[in-house]
């Protein structure tokens, strides 16, 4: 009898997580559509991925010292590309919905932070470092 109850709870948790992920994905899509066209053009050939939580490899890649990780850019910044840059997989911006939701809830504050996180990671795509992004208000 207990295993049936556990299986029901597990299924309910899976359904709930899928629904949360889907809602978050819609918020990301809206944030991307609301970016000015001059900014959107820099997202050409950049994949936007949503994951629940960052893994250890994400923290290592971001040189993260334990702070919550809301997003991560993976690729070759445009400022470092040369004439030989071709035939490569798209760069990737990953947004982590778990840390974002925990820190900013589910309302307008979350929507604003999704936008800021996308712009922050896009800044890395363009070659900006953390200090420059902080100066731009995108830290």
C-alpha positions as CSV (number, residue, x, y, z in Angstrom):
1,X,0.0,0.0,0.0
2,X,2.8,2.4,0.8
3,X,4.5,2.0,-2.5
4,X,1.3,3.0,-4.3
5,X,1.2,6.2,-2.3
6,X,4.9,6.9,-2.9
7,X,4.4,6.3,-6.7
8,X,1.5,8.7,-6.7
9,X,3.5,11.4,-4.9
10,X,6.4,10.9,-7.3
11,X,4.2,11.2,-10.4
12,X,2.6,14.3,-8.9
13,X,6.0,15.8,-8.3
14,X,7.1,15.0,-11.9
15,X,3.9,16.6,-13.3
16,X,4.3,19.6,-11.1
17,X,8.0,20.1,-12.2
18,X,7.1,19.8,-15.9
19,X,4.4,22.4,-15.5
20,X,6.7,24.8,-13.7
21,X,9.4,24.3,-16.3
22,X,6.8,24.9,-19.1
23,X,5.6,28.1,-17.4
24,X,9.2,29.3,-16.9
25,X,9.9,28.5,-20.6
26,X,7.0,30.7,-21.7
27,X,8.3,33.6,-19.5
28,X,11.7,33.2,-21.2
29,X,10.1,33.3,-24.6
30,X,8.2,36.5,-23.7
31,X,11.4,38.1,-22.4
32,X,13.2,37.3,-25.6
33,X,10.5,38.7,-27.8
34,X,10.5,41.9,-25.8
35,X,14.2,42.5,-26.3
36,X,14.8,45.3,-28.8
37,X,15.5,44.1,-32.4
38,X,19.0,45.5,-32.1
39,X,19.7,43.2,-29.2
40,X,17.8,40.2,-30.6
41,X,20.1,40.1,-33.7
42,X,23.0,39.1,-31.4
43,X,21.0,36.0,-30.4
44,X,21.3,34.6,-33.9
45,X,23.0,31.2,-33.7
46,X,22.7,31.2,-29.8
47,X,20.7,28.4,-28.3
48,X,18.7,29.4,-25.2
49,X,18.3,26.4,-22.9
50,X,16.3,26.1,-19.6
51,X,17.5,23.7,-16.9
52,X,16.1,23.2,-13.4
53,X,19.4,23.4,-11.4
54,X,23.0,24.1,-12.1
55,X,25.3,21.1,-11.7
56,X,28.8,21.1,-10.3
57,X,30.2,21.4,-13.9
58,X,28.2,24.6,-14.4
59,X,29.6,26.2,-11.2
60,X,33.1,25.2,-12.3
61,X,32.6,26.6,-15.8
62,X,31.3,29.9,-14.3
63,X,34.2,30.0,-11.8
64,X,31.3,30.5,-9.3
65,X,32.4,30.9,-5.7
66,X,29.1,29.5,-4.2
67,X,26.7,32.3,-5.2
68,X,23.4,31.2,-6.8
69,X,23.9,30.7,-10.5
70,X,21.0,32.1,-12.6
71,X,22.5,31.6,-16.0
72,X,25.6,30.5,-17.9
73,X,27.1,31.4,-21.3
74,X,29.0,28.6,-23.1
75,X,30.7,29.4,-26.4
76,X,33.4,31.5,-28.0
77,X,32.7,35.2,-27.5
78,X,32.3,37.2,-30.7
79,X,35.2,39.4,-29.6
80,X,37.5,36.3,-29.7
81,X,36.5,35.0,-33.1
82,X,38.7,35.2,-36.1
83,X,38.4,34.5,-39.9
84,X,38.6,30.7,-39.2
85,X,35.5,30.7,-37.1
86,X,33.0,28.5,-39.0
87,X,31.2,25.2,-38.9
88,X,30.8,25.3,-35.1
89,X,27.8,24.4,-32.9
90,X,25.8,27.4,-31.7
91,X,26.8,29.1,-28.5
92,X,24.5,28.5,-25.6
93,X,22.9,30.5,-22.9
94,X,21.5,28.3,-20.1
95,X,19.0,29.7,-17.6
96,X,18.4,27.9,-14.3
97,X,14.8,28.2,-13.3
98,X,15.2,26.7,-9.8
99,X,17.5,29.4,-8.4
100,X,15.7,32.2,-10.3
101,X,12.3,31.2,-8.9
102,X,13.7,30.8,-5.4
103,X,15.3,34.2,-5.4
104,X,12.6,36.1,-7.3
105,X,9.3,34.3,-6.9
106,X,6.8,34.0,-9.8
107,X,5.8,37.6,-10.7
108,X,7.2,40.7,-12.3
109,X,10.4,40.5,-10.4
110,X,11.1,37.1,-11.9
111,X,10.4,38.4,-15.4
112,X,12.7,41.3,-14.9
113,X,15.5,39.0,-13.6
114,X,15.1,36.6,-16.6
115,X,15.6,39.6,-18.9
116,X,18.7,40.8,-16.9
117,X,20.1,37.3,-16.9
118,X,19.7,36.9,-20.6
119,X,21.3,40.3,-21.2
120,X,24.1,39.4,-18.8
121,X,24.9,36.1,-20.6
122,X,24.5,37.8,-24.0
123,X,27.1,40.3,-22.7
124,X,29.5,37.4,-22.2
125,X,28.7,36.3,-25.8
126,X,29.7,39.8,-27.0
127,X,33.0,39.6,-25.0
128,X,32.2,41.6,-21.9
129,X,33.7,40.6,-18.5
130,X,32.0,40.6,-15.1
131,X,33.3,44.1,-14.3
132,X,31.9,45.6,-17.5
133,X,28.6,43.9,-17.0
134,X,28.4,45.2,-13.5
135,X,29.1,48.7,-14.8
136,X,26.2,48.2,-17.2
137,X,23.9,47.2,-14.4
138,X,23.7,43.6,-15.4
139,X,25.5,41.9,-12.5
